[in-house]
Each structure stands twice: as structure tokens, then as C-alpha cells.
Amino acid sequence: MLGHIVVSVLLCTASCEPAEIRVWDGDSIRLGTTRQAESVRTFNIDAPELEARCRHELELARQAKVRLAQILQGQRIEVLRQGADR
């Protein structure tokens, strides 16, 4: 399994501050790097799951995770909360 990818971003919640976030999978991140980090799922995106049983789906999940990390690296991230996921 691919380990979590830590990227540096400008995190904007109440204010914008440099932060490190963990890319959890292709559609989820964790704000911060501790056990208490808040999990945030990207609205309206459903990426393949890393727990997939099918090798093809697992490879697609890995690619989605790496691509999300590439997209987020060095970017300004604004968190707008909209409901709660499972």
C-alpha cells in the first residue's frame, strides 16, 4: 500500500497560513499530521479506493492519490465545510 503523502499548502480556514496536509487517498486529505488531524473529503469527487480487491482498481487508486498530491502541492487550499460524510 502506498504511504500517505505529505504536501505543503497555504491552508485557508479562518485565515491563510502555511501548513502541511496528508493526502489520504484520491479524494480525501487530513488537515495536519497528527492523530487528531481533521479528515476532509473533496465534495463531488469519488476516486477509486485503496482497499480495492481488484489490482486494476488499486492501481487507479494509487494514481489518483499521487495526482491529488501533485495538484495540491504549493497551492492555496480553502476549506468550505458542507455537511458530513460517513
N, CA, C and O of each residue as an XYZ file, in Angstrom:
344
protein
N       0.845     -1.188      0.000
C       0.000      0.000      0.000
C       0.881      1.239      0.000
O       1.923      1.271      0.655
N       0.468      2.231     -0.718
C       1.193      3.484     -0.817
C       1.025      4.281      0.466
O      -0.104      4.487      0.912
N       2.130      4.742      1.078
C       2.054      5.543      2.298
C       1.399      6.884      2.033
O       1.225      7.294      0.885
N       1.046      7.549      3.096
C       0.410      8.852      2.961
C       1.412      9.867      2.459
O       2.587      9.819      2.822
N       0.960     10.769      1.640
C       1.814     11.777      1.029
C       1.578     13.099      1.744
O       0.442     13.568      1.824
N       2.640     13.700      2.264
C       2.540     14.992      2.934
C       2.904     16.073      1.927
O       3.948     16.001      1.279
N       2.029     17.085      1.796
C       2.291     18.203      0.894
C       2.191     19.504      1.671
O       1.464     19.594      2.660
N       2.917     20.499      1.222
C       2.873     21.832      1.830
C       1.911     22.700      1.040
O       1.985     22.774     -0.187
N       1.002     23.360      1.758
C      -0.009     24.208      1.125
C      -0.166     25.486      1.936
O       0.386     25.618      3.029
N      -0.913     26.409      1.392
C      -1.351     27.588      2.127
C      -2.797     27.292      2.501
O      -3.695     27.425      1.670
N      -3.028     26.890      3.753
C      -4.334     26.434      4.209
C      -5.164     27.613      4.682
O      -4.754     28.358      5.572
N      -6.332     27.776      4.081
C      -7.205     28.894      4.410
C      -8.495     28.370      5.025
O      -9.348     27.826      4.324
N      -8.631     28.531      6.310
C      -9.888     28.239      7.002
C     -10.372     29.587      7.528
O     -11.079     30.301      6.817
N     -10.007     29.952      8.767
C     -10.320     31.294      9.277
C      -9.353     32.322      8.681
O      -9.747     33.448      8.378
N      -8.093     31.930      8.517
C      -7.077     32.772      7.886
C      -6.210     31.866      7.020
O      -6.361     30.645      7.064
N      -5.323     32.432      6.248
C      -4.453     31.630      5.385
C      -3.070     31.529      6.010
O      -2.402     32.539      6.232
N      -2.643     30.289      6.293
C      -1.340     30.057      6.904
C      -0.676     28.857      6.245
O      -1.360     27.930      5.814
N       0.651     28.866      6.162
C       1.351     27.692      5.636
C       1.033     26.477      6.503
O       0.965     26.583      7.728
N       0.841     25.342      5.876
C       0.512     24.126      6.618
C       0.951     22.908      5.824
O       1.181     22.980      4.616
N       1.062     21.795      6.524
C       1.294     20.517      5.876
C       0.021     19.701      6.032
O      -0.563     19.634      7.113
N      -0.392     19.091      4.950
C      -1.555     18.213      4.991
C      -1.136     16.853      4.455
O      -0.152     16.739      3.724
N      -1.886     15.829      4.823
C      -1.642     14.480      4.303
C      -2.692     14.152      3.253
O      -3.891     14.312      3.484
N      -2.235     13.699      2.116
C      -3.154     13.204      1.100
C      -3.445     11.757      1.476
O      -2.560     10.902      1.440
N      -4.684     11.501      1.832
C      -5.081     10.192      2.345
C      -5.356      9.229      1.196
O      -4.883      8.093      1.198
N      -6.117      9.691      0.227
C      -6.368      8.929     -0.991
C      -6.728      9.912     -2.096
O      -6.456     11.105     -1.964
N      -7.318      9.452     -3.157
C      -7.583     10.319     -4.298
C      -8.672     11.357     -4.108
O      -8.830     12.249     -4.942
N      -9.430     11.251     -3.014
C     -10.485     12.238     -2.778
C     -10.552     12.706     -1.330
O     -11.527     13.348     -0.939
N      -9.541     12.401     -0.529
C      -9.549     12.790      0.893
C      -8.175     13.272      1.342
O      -7.140     12.769      0.906
N      -8.203     14.266      2.230
C      -6.974     14.759      2.845
C      -7.172     14.803      4.349
O      -8.299     14.724      4.837
N      -6.087     14.927      5.075
C      -6.124     15.148      6.514
C      -5.434     16.477      6.785
O      -4.312     16.706      6.334
N      -6.109     17.350      7.524
C      -5.540     18.652      7.866
C      -4.623     18.469      9.054
O      -5.086     18.279     10.179
N      -3.323     18.526      8.810
C      -2.340     18.305      9.858
C      -1.728     16.924      9.742
O      -2.129     16.113      8.906
N      -0.750     16.672     10.597
C      -0.017     15.412     10.510
C      -0.076     14.608     11.804
O       0.693     13.662     11.977
N      -0.978     14.970     12.713
C      -1.104     14.238     13.973
C      -2.324     13.321     13.924
O      -3.105     13.362     12.973
N      -2.477     12.497     14.954
C      -3.642     11.600     15.035
C      -4.954     12.377     15.137
O      -6.008     11.860     14.764
N      -4.900     13.609     15.637
C      -6.101     14.428     15.797
C      -6.437     15.212     14.527
O      -7.351     16.037     14.541
N      -5.727     14.973     13.450
C      -5.955     15.701     12.202
C      -7.389     15.492     11.710
O      -7.939     14.394     11.787
N      -7.969     16.569     11.207
C      -9.334     16.503     10.683
C      -9.324     15.906      9.276
O      -8.522     16.300      8.429
N     -10.203     14.975      9.046
C     -10.337     14.366      7.735
C     -11.296     15.208      6.890
O     -12.376     15.582      7.348
N     -10.891     15.499      5.651
C     -11.705     16.298      4.740
C     -11.826     15.545      3.423
O     -10.825     15.145      2.828
N     -13.051     15.359      2.982
C     -13.299     14.684      1.715
C     -13.689     15.724      0.679
O     -14.480     16.624      0.960
N     -13.140     15.599     -0.509
C     -13.436     16.527     -1.593
C     -14.870     16.325     -2.054
O     -15.275     15.210     -2.383
N     -15.636     17.410     -2.077
C     -17.038     17.356     -2.462
C     -17.184     16.987     -3.934
O     -16.486     17.531     -4.790
N     -18.082     16.073     -4.218
C     -18.439     15.664     -5.579
C     -17.325     14.934     -6.335
O     -17.364     14.859     -7.563
N     -16.347     14.403     -5.625
C     -15.299     13.596     -6.248
C     -15.349     12.217     -5.606
O     -15.411     12.104     -4.382
N     -15.322     11.172     -6.420
C     -15.306      9.814     -5.904
C     -14.194      9.059     -6.613
O     -14.370      8.580     -7.733
N     -13.049      8.958     -5.952
C     -11.889      8.278     -6.523
C     -11.912      6.805     -6.127
O     -12.544      6.446     -5.134
N     -11.237      5.952     -6.882
C     -11.145      4.536     -6.518
C     -10.524      4.377     -5.122
O      -9.705      5.194     -4.702
N     -10.918      3.335     -4.423
C     -10.467      3.116     -3.050
C      -9.161      2.318     -2.988
O      -8.946      1.398     -3.777
N      -8.296      2.684     -2.042
C      -7.023      1.988     -1.860
C      -7.207      0.591     -1.268
O      -6.279     -0.217     -1.311
N      -8.378      0.290     -0.720
C      -8.659     -1.027     -0.161
C      -9.265     -1.955     -1.211
O      -9.832     -2.993     -0.868
N      -9.150     -1.593     -2.468
C      -9.754     -2.372     -3.551
C      -9.171     -3.779     -3.601
O      -8.001     -3.994     -3.285
N      -9.994     -4.718     -3.996
C      -9.546     -6.114     -4.150
C      -9.013     -6.363     -5.556
O      -8.184     -7.247     -5.771
N      -9.490     -5.590     -6.489
C      -9.076     -5.725     -7.883
C      -7.766     -4.955     -8.095
O      -7.664     -3.790     -7.709
N      -6.774     -5.596     -8.701
C      -5.472     -4.943     -8.912
C      -5.577     -3.702     -9.787
O      -4.883     -2.711     -9.558
N      -6.440     -3.762    -10.782
C      -6.608     -2.607    -11.677
C      -7.163     -1.411    -10.903
O      -6.666     -0.294    -11.049
N      -8.187     -1.640    -10.085
C      -8.762     -0.554     -9.295
C      -7.755     -0.016     -8.290
O      -7.697      1.192     -8.061
N      -6.960     -0.897     -7.686
C      -5.929     -0.474     -6.742
C      -4.906      0.431     -7.434
O      -4.489      1.439     -6.864
N      -4.506      0.085     -8.637
C      -3.552      0.920     -9.378
C      -4.164      2.275     -9.711
O      -3.485      3.298     -9.624
N      -5.436      2.292    -10.090
C      -6.117      3.563    -10.354
C      -6.198      4.405     -9.083
O      -6.045      5.625     -9.142
N      -6.437      3.772     -7.938
C      -6.493      4.483     -6.652
C      -5.136      5.102     -6.324
O      -5.064      6.241     -5.864
N      -4.080      4.361     -6.556
C      -2.726      4.892     -6.308
C      -2.438      6.086     -7.217
O      -1.887      7.092     -6.770
N      -2.806      5.975     -8.470
C      -2.592      7.076     -9.408
C      -3.391      8.314     -8.996
O      -2.892      9.436     -9.088
N      -4.631      8.110     -8.542
C      -5.472      9.229     -8.112
C      -4.862      9.925     -6.902
O      -4.884     11.153     -6.817
N      -4.321      9.156     -5.970
C      -3.699      9.725     -4.768
C      -2.471     10.562     -5.131
O      -2.316     11.685     -4.650
N      -1.621     10.022     -5.961
C      -0.416     10.741     -6.386
C      -0.792     12.004     -7.151
O      -0.181     13.057     -6.964
N      -1.794     11.895     -8.006
C      -2.215     13.069     -8.791
C      -2.797     14.158     -7.902
O      -2.524     15.339     -8.118
N      -3.602     13.778     -6.895
C      -4.145     14.779     -5.973
C      -3.002     15.480     -5.239
O      -3.042     16.698     -5.064
N      -1.991     14.736     -4.810
C      -0.834     15.345     -4.136
C      -0.125     16.324     -5.063
O       0.279     17.403     -4.630
N       0.029     15.962     -6.325
C       0.667     16.861     -7.291
C      -0.137     18.140     -7.479
O       0.429     19.231     -7.552
N      -1.445     18.005     -7.556
C      -2.313     19.168     -7.755
C      -2.266     20.107     -6.550
O      -2.229     21.326     -6.717
N      -2.267     19.550     -5.341
C      -2.337     20.366     -4.127
C      -1.008     21.004     -3.724
O      -1.005     22.069     -3.106
N       0.120     20.374     -4.060
C       1.434     20.835     -3.613
C       1.646     22.311     -3.918
O       1.598     22.730     -5.074
N       1.883     23.099     -2.863
C       2.195     24.512     -3.005
C       1.002     25.414     -3.296
O       1.175     26.616     -3.498
N      -0.193     24.858     -3.320
C      -1.382     25.634     -3.672
C      -2.062     26.245     -2.447
O      -1.784     25.868     -1.309
N      -2.940     27.173     -2.703
C      -3.790     27.768     -1.674
C      -5.029     26.891     -1.577
O      -5.731     26.684     -2.566
N      -5.294     26.376     -0.372
C      -6.422     25.486     -0.145
C      -7.413     26.183      0.775
O      -7.058     26.593      1.880
N      -8.643     26.317      0.324
C      -9.684     26.908      1.159
C     -10.663     25.796      1.529
O     -11.169     25.090      0.657
N     -10.926     25.644      2.826
C     -11.821     24.609      3.299
C     -13.201     25.214      3.550
O     -13.367     26.091      4.398
N     -14.168     24.735      2.809
C     -15.563     25.141      2.997
C     -16.317     23.893      3.427
O     -16.456     22.949      2.650
N     -16.798     23.886      4.648
C     -17.470     22.690      5.164
C     -18.914     22.641      4.666
O     -19.642     23.633      4.699
N     -19.299     21.456      4.205
C     -20.652     21.252      3.689
C     -21.116     19.866      4.113
O     -20.893     18.887      3.402
N     -21.750     19.788      5.255
C     -22.260     18.505      5.743
C     -21.156     17.605      6.251
O     -20.014     18.027      6.434
N     -21.524     16.352      6.477
C     -20.581     15.361      6.987
C     -20.690     14.091      6.164
O     -21.784     13.684      5.771
N     -19.558     13.473      5.908
C     -19.518     12.207      5.189
C     -19.615     11.077      6.205
O     -19.508     11.318      7.408
N     -19.816      9.847      5.737
C     -19.877      8.721      6.646
C     -18.689      8.766      7.516
O     -18.522      7.902      8.377
